[in-house]
Amino acid sequence: MAPCPDKPGTFRWQIQLEDGSVVRAPYAFATRGGAELSADLWMKQLRATA
């Protein structure tokens, strides 16, 4: 989770996959909690398709 540099006051997540590639949030979130929730859902989806 990190502050979004191009949209101050918002947050984005990034997930590093086992192969070294990185998936980044397609959207900026108004709260850190919102970004964390989104990241958790993406991680569940990525695990389900692995």
N, C-alpha and C positions, 0 to 999 in steps of 0.2 A: 504494500500500500504506500502510495507516495502522493504528495501534492502534485497537482497538474500544472506544469510550468507555463503552458499556454492559456490556461484558464484559472487565474488566481482564485483561491477559496474553494476549489473543487479537488476531488481525488480520483485517481485511477489505480487499477491494480495491474500486475503482470505476473504471469505464471511461467516458470521455467520448466519445460518438459524434460523427461529423462534423456531424450536425444540431444538436448542442449538448445533446442529451439525455444522461442519465447512467444507466448500468446499475450497480447495486450488488450486491455479493456477497450471496447469499441466506443464507449461513452464516458464522459466525465460525470462524477456523482457529487451532489451537494454536500454529502456527509461522508465521513470515514466509515461509519456503520453501513451505509448504503453500498459503498464500494466493497466492503468486506462480505456482505451478504451476496452480492453479485459474484464475487470471486469464489465463494463457497459453492454456489450453484454451478458455475462453470467447471470447477474442479470435479464435482460429482458427475457432470455430463462427460467430461474428458475421460474419467475412470471407467464409466459405463461403456464407452466406445473403444476403449483400449483392448 
